[in-house]
Each structure stands twice: as C-alpha cells, then as structure tokens.
Amino acid sequence: MIQFHILMAIFLVLFISRSLVRVCLNEFNLSLLRQRPPVPEEFKETVDQGKYETIVHYTLDSDRFGLWTTLLSEGTFLVVLLLGFFPWLEKRIEAWDGGPVLGGLLFFGILFLLMNLFRTPFGLYETFVIEGRYGFNTMTVKTWAIDLVKGLVLFLLIGGIFVWLLLSLATYGGKGWWVWAWLFVGGFELLLLWLFPMVIAPLFNRFEPIENKALEDRIRSLVEKVGLQVKGVFKMDASKRSKHTNAFFTGIGKSKRIVLFDTLLESHPGEEILAVVAHEAGHWKRKHILKDVVLAEALSFFLFYGASQFLDWLPLYQTFGFREPRAYIGLFLIGIFLGPLAYFAQPMGGALSRRFEREADDFSIGLMKASEPFRNALRRLAADNLENLNPHPLYAWFYFSHPPLAERIQRLKDYRSE
C-alpha cells in the first residue's frame, strides 16, 4: 500500500512543481506572442506580416498542444502511481517466477508498450493535424505506421539488450555493480553513436550522395581546411516525412558524415549551405561533442553511485507500495525522482549548449570569412520552419539549447563589424 509520509511528500512537491513551472513558462511565452510584438529588425526583409501571423498561430497551436499532452501524460502517470498499479504489476510478474532479470525486462517492456499506446493518438494528431495544417507534414498514414512499428521493434531489441545487461549487473554484480554499470552504459552509448549513421538511421531514411558534385567538392574542401575527415556528404530524404529543413554531422571515428536534408538543399543557395556546414564543423573542431560526452559520463558516474546507495533502501520501496527491494523496481523508483530533478537542471545544460552554439557561430563566420551567408541561412531557416521570433526571455533561458534567433543574428552582425 502507498504510504504518505516525508519521502512521498518530497516526490509530490518535485512532481507538481515541475508541472506548475511548465505551465507558467508556457503561459509567459504564449502571452507575449498573443500581444503580437513587432517582427525583429533582423527579419523584416524575410518575414512579411502574413508569414509572421502564420508563425504566431503555428507556435500557439504546437506549444499549447505540447503542453497539454505533457500535462495529461504526467497526470495520468501520477494517478496510476498513487493507485498502486506498479506494485500490482510487480506481483503479477513475480507470480510468473521468471527471476529478477527477466522480471525486470517484462516490467519495463510492459511500461514501454503502455506509454507508446497512450502517446500514439497524440502523435497522430500532432503529425496529421497540426503539422498538416501548416504544410509541414508530407507523411502518409502508411509511412507513419511503418515508422511506428520499426521504432517499437528497434527500441525493444536495443532497449531489451541494454536493460538485460544493466539489470544483470545490478542484480549479480555485488557492491561494485554500479562501476561496471557505468562503464557498460558509457560504452553502449559510444557504440550507438558509431552505429547510428550506418545501421539505425538508414532504417528510416534514404541517404544518398548529393547530386551537386561542385557543392560536394566545396563542402569537402571547407571541412578539410580544419582537418575534418568525413565518410561522405549525404542527402537525406527528409521530404518524405516533413518540409522542415536542417543539417547535421553524425557518427564518430570512421562513421563521421555530413547529412543535409533534401529540403535544405532545395531551399538554400550554396553559400548558405556552406555556412551551415561550417557551423556544424565548428562543433567538431571545438570538441563540443567530446565535451558533452565527458560531461555526461561524469554526471552518469555520480548518478550510478547515488543509485547504488538507495537500491537496497527499504523505505524507498515501502513508500510506493512495494514489499521488498528489487533491482529493477529500485531503478524505476530512482528514475521517477530523477525526472523532475533533470527538468529543473535544464537551464544549466541550456546555458552550456548556447555557449557552444555561439562558439560554432564564430567558427563558421571565421571559416567563411563573412557572416552574411550564415545570417541569411538562419533567417531562411527561421522562416521555413516557422520559428518563434519573439520568445519570452525566461522561457528561452529555461528551455532553449540555441540563443534566440534575433539575438543570434544581431550578434553575428556585430561580430562582423568588430
């Protein structure tokens, strides 16, 4: 039976505070947008009043829907938790007597399937109603369904292997299990980074060399100037699912490659594409990916150590209606505490990410010897993707991984004039 004492009170305060902060920040942001602040000076040449109104309505629709979807998801989870569903599920699994590791696999597998069943209608609405209303969605229901099945199978396969090994270490690894678990998780993440561009991504998209060989040569020449060796420059058939535009570097070691959305190649001139690639090259050259990995592994080390201290703590289990410690239940309970804590830690991660973005911006204009191509690329990306041009400062500080666009472009303009 659920016990309402200090530990439960701490959990409820964290959980409910997260929802309240989420609602307040969202309302700050949307209230500012509803007041129709003027189009920032940097966008007046590319965003007319009609486009601006579309941006406003798209942001209002997508952000409101995202907020209510999240609140409903969190609220449903809280109700299910307080009604004692998880102890009930554990009893049914233990009655099967498959052992602690197989029992944990079944527990997390059932939760994963239930969560996806819950989220599927919202995903359908977002894709075919909101994204469709603003001309972004290009998916058929068949493509959407195939993606869903592929994602489920892939997650169950990879996630199953991951959970099985992690639970085996937590159950049979002795007091030092957390060290081995930390090493395993870090190695697993690096393996996925290496495999993603070669094995996982091609399951969902087609990657082909770009047809414009002159542009490919210019891209290769650009990145080779800074010592980057890439496997190839690829076009991704993003238009099969959406009209959003983007580009990214992916992979590690010999699997490194540059990926450009076909929508980006169709809507941006060569100089702007080169500037975007130069920005992505800046992330690699400034070792942002490596720094992120090192920071994540350091944080993971302390989290695993903390988990090891609470995994056998009986009050943790009894508070939420469980009879005795079990590794998979302990990891689940620790995880539901970490969720709200991770939410409130977002501004720290966002601040570091925005710093990295500014460094990559500087690298791009240094490599291109001009800021105009990248500034134009950002303007076009903002207009094409209907980005909010006037986010509330507090909302941007809390959530944004990139500096607000108007601020970012103004900074690039000032940088040029220095």
N, C-alpha and C positions, 0 to 999 in steps of 0.2 A: 504493500500500500504506500502511496505517495505520502511523504512526511513534510509538513510545512514548518520548517524551522530556519535557522540563520543561513544555511547553505542554499536552501531553496529561495529565500528572500534575496540573497546576493544574485542568484541566477535570474530571478524575475526582474530585479532592478536593471540589470545589464540588458536583458532581452527587451523589456518595454522601453527603456531609454533609447535603445537603438532605433526602434520604430518611431518614437517621438522626434528624435533628431532628424531622421529620414524625412518625416512629414514636414517639419519646419523648414529644412533646407530646400526641399522641393517647392514649398509654397513661396519662399523668398524668391526663388529663381523664376517661377511662373508668374508671380505678381509683378515683378519687374518687367517681364516680357509683355504682359497684358497692358501695361502702360504705354507700349509702343515707343520705346526710346529711339532716338534717331539712328539711322544707319551710320556706323562709324565712318569717319572720313576716308579711311584706307579702302573701303568697299564701295564707295559711291559710284565708281566707274563700272563696276561689275555687277552690282546688285541694285536693280531698279525697285520701285515701290511694289510692283506686282510680285517680284521674286521675294522681296522682304516679307510680304504678307504670307506667302507660302511657307517661308522659313518659320515664321511665328506660329502658324497653325500646325505645322509638322512637329515642332518642338512641344507645343502644348499637348497635342494628341499622344505622341510617343512617350513623353515623360509622365503624363498622368496615367497612361495605361501601365507603364513600367512600375510606377509607384503602387498602384492598386493591386497589380499582380504580385508584387513582392510582399505587400502587407497581408494579402489573403493567404499567400503561401506560408508566411511566418505565423500568422494567426492560427491557421489550420494545424501547423506543427505543434504550437503551444497547447492547443486543445487536446490533440492526440496524446501529447506527452503527459499532461495533467490527468487525463482519463486512465492512464496506466496501460496504454496499448503496448508499449515496448516491453515491460515485464511480462505481459501476457504472451507476446510473440516469443520471448526468450523461453518461457515454459513450454510452449508447443515445440520449439526447436530442440530443447533438452530432452523432451519425451521421446524424440526420434533417436536420441543417443548416438549421434554421429561423431562425437568428440568435439573438443573446443575449437579446433581449426576449421573443420568442415561446418560446424555450427555457426561460426563467425562468418564464413563465406555465405551461408544461406541467409543469415541475418542481414548482412549488408546488401546481398543480392536482392532480397525482397524489398528493402527500403529503396534501393535504386530504381527498381521497376515501378514501385508505387509512386515515387516522386515524378518519374517520367510520365506515368499515366495521368497524374494530376496536372502537370505542366503542358501536356500536349495540346489541349484546347486553346490555351493562351498563346502558344507558339503558332498555331494555325491562324488565330485572329490577327496577331501581330504581322505575320507574313502576308496573308492574303487580303486583309482589310486595311490596316494602317499603311504598311509598305506599298500595297497595291494602290491605295487611294492617292499616294503622292508619286506614283510612277516608278517606284524603285523595284518592286517585285517582278521578276521575269520567270519564276519557277512555275512549273505545272504541279498539280497535286501528286502526280506520279513521281516526279523528281523529289518532291518533299518527302513522300512516303519512303522512297528508296534510301534517301539520306538518313531518315529516322532509323530505319532497320539497320543500315550499315553502322551508324553511330552506336546503337544499342549493342550489336554483336561485338563491335570493336572494343567498346568500353567493358563489356562483360568478360571478354577474353583477356585484355591487358589488365583491367582492374582486378579480375579474378586471380591472375598470377601475382599481381602486386600484393593484394590482401592476403593471399595464402602464405606467401613468404614472410610478410610482416607479422602476421599472427603466429606463424611458426616460431619466429624469433622471440616474440613477446611471451609465448607460452612455454617454450622449451629452452630459451637462451640463457636462463639463470639471471643473476642480479645485474650482469653487464649487458643484458639483451639490448638496451637502448643504444649502446655504442654501435653494435652490429647493425641495428635497425637504421641508425643514422647513416652509416656507410652504405648500406643497401639502397636506401631512398635516394641518396645523392648520386650513386652510380646508375640507378634506374632512370633518374631524370636526365642525366647526360646521354644515356642510351637512346631515350626517346627524342632528344634534341638531334641526335645523329640520324635516327631512323625516319623522323617526321618527313623531311622533303623527299626521301627516296621510296618510302613504303606507305606511310599513312596518308599524306596529302593526295597522292595520285588515286587513292580510292574514291575521292570525292570530286576532284577536278582534273582536267587535262592540262598538262604542262608541255608546251612546245617552244622550240627556239623562235625568237621573234623574226618576222619576215623581213623587217627593215635592217639589212645587214650593215648599212652605213651607220645606223643608230647603235647597233650592237657593237660595232668596232669602236665607236666613240665612248660607249659605256665601259668597255673593257680597258681602253686606253686611260680613261679617267680613274678607274679604281686601281689600275696597275701603277699609276703615279704615286699612290700612297702605300704600295706594297701589298695590296689585297689580291690574292689568287682565288678565283671563283670557278666552280664547276661549270657554270654556264649562266646565260641570261635568258630567262624563260618568260613566256606569255602564259598567263593563267586564264582559263575561260570563265571568268567571274560573271560575265553577262548571261551565262546560263541560269543564274540564280538571282542576280541583282544588278542594278545600274550604278551602285555605289562604286567609287574609284579609290584605288590605293596601290601601294607598292611596298615590298619588304625584302629584307635579307633573311635567309633561313639556313639552318644547318650549322654543323661545326666540323672542323677538320676538312677532310676532302669532300664532305657533302655540302659545303657552303655554296649557295647560289643566290642570284638576284631574281626576284619574281615581280613582274609587272602585270597588273590587271589589264585585260584587253580593253576594258572601259577607259582606263587611264591612257593607253596608247592611242585610242580613238579621239580623245577629247583634249589632249595636251600636245603642244608643239615640242620638238626635240629638245630645245634649250631648257624647258621647264622639266621635262623628264630627267635630263641630266642633273639638274639641280636637286630633284627629289632623290635620285640615286646617290648624289654626293652627300646629302644629309644622312642617308642610311649608312653610307661608308664611314661617316663621322662617328656613328655609334660603335662601329667595329674598331676604328682607329683609336678612339679614346677609351677603348676597352670597357664600354658600358655593359656589354653582355657579360663579360668576365666579372666585373664588379657586382652586377646583380646576382650572379651565381654564387660568388663568395659570400655576399651578404645573406643570401637565402640559406646557404649551408650553415653559416654561423648561427642564424636565428633557429634553424632546424635543430642544431646541436642542443641549444638550451631548451627548446620545446620538448625534445625527446627526453632530456634529463628530467625536466619537470614532470613529464608524463610518468616516468619511472617512479617518481616519489609518491604519486597518487594512485597508481594502478592497483595497489592492494589495500587502499584505504577504505575500510568498510562503510563509514558514514556517507561517502560519495554514492555508493550503490543503494544504501537503505533510503537515502533522501528521495531517490527517484523510483522506489518500489522494487528494487532488486534484492534478492536474498543474500547473495554472496558474491565476492569478486570473481570476475571472469575477464580475461584479457580483452576480448572483443567488445564486451559491454563497457569496460573501463575506457577504451579508446574512443568509443562512441560518446560517452558522457563527457570526457575531456574535450572532445571536439565541439560539443554544443556550447561549452563555456568559451572556447576559443573563437567561435563565430562572432559574437558581439565584440570581443576584445580586438579581433582583427579589423572589424568595421571602424572602431574608434582610432585605430592606428593608421588608417588610410591617409590622413594628412601628412604624416611623416614620409610614407612611401611616395606620395604625390609630389612632395617638395623635392625629393631626390630625383624623381623622374623628370620633373620640369627643368631642373638644373641640367640633367643630361641632354634634354631636348635643346636647351639654349646652346650648349656646347656643340651639339651636332649642327645646329643652325649656323653657328660661327664657322664651323669647319666647312660647311657647304659653300658659303659665300667666299671663303678663303680659297677653296679649291677651284671655284668657278671664276674667281677674280671679279665678281659682281654680285650684288644682292637682288637685282631686278628679276632675273629668271625665277628665283625661289619665291620671292614675294608674289609674283604673278601666279606661280603654281599654287601657293597657299590660297590666294583669292579664288582661283578657279575651283580648287578642291572644296572650299567652303561653300561656294555657290552650288556646285554639282551635288554635294552631299547634304545640302540644306542645314548646315551647321548653325547653331545659335551664335549670333554675332554679339549679343549683349548679355552674357551670363552674369548672375549676381556674384559679386566678389567673394562672398563667404561660401557660396556653392562651389565656385571654381577652386577656391583654396582647399576645400574638403575633398572634392572628387576628381579634379582634373589631373591627368597624367601629363598633359601638354599645357603650356601657357595659353591663355585666351588669345584667340586669333588676332584681334585688333592690336592687343599689346605686343604680340609676337611680331607682327608685320611692322609696327612702328619702331620696335627695337632694331629690326633689320635695316630699316631706313636710316636710323640714327647711326648704326654701325657703319654704314656706307659713308656717311658724311664725316666720320672721325678722321 
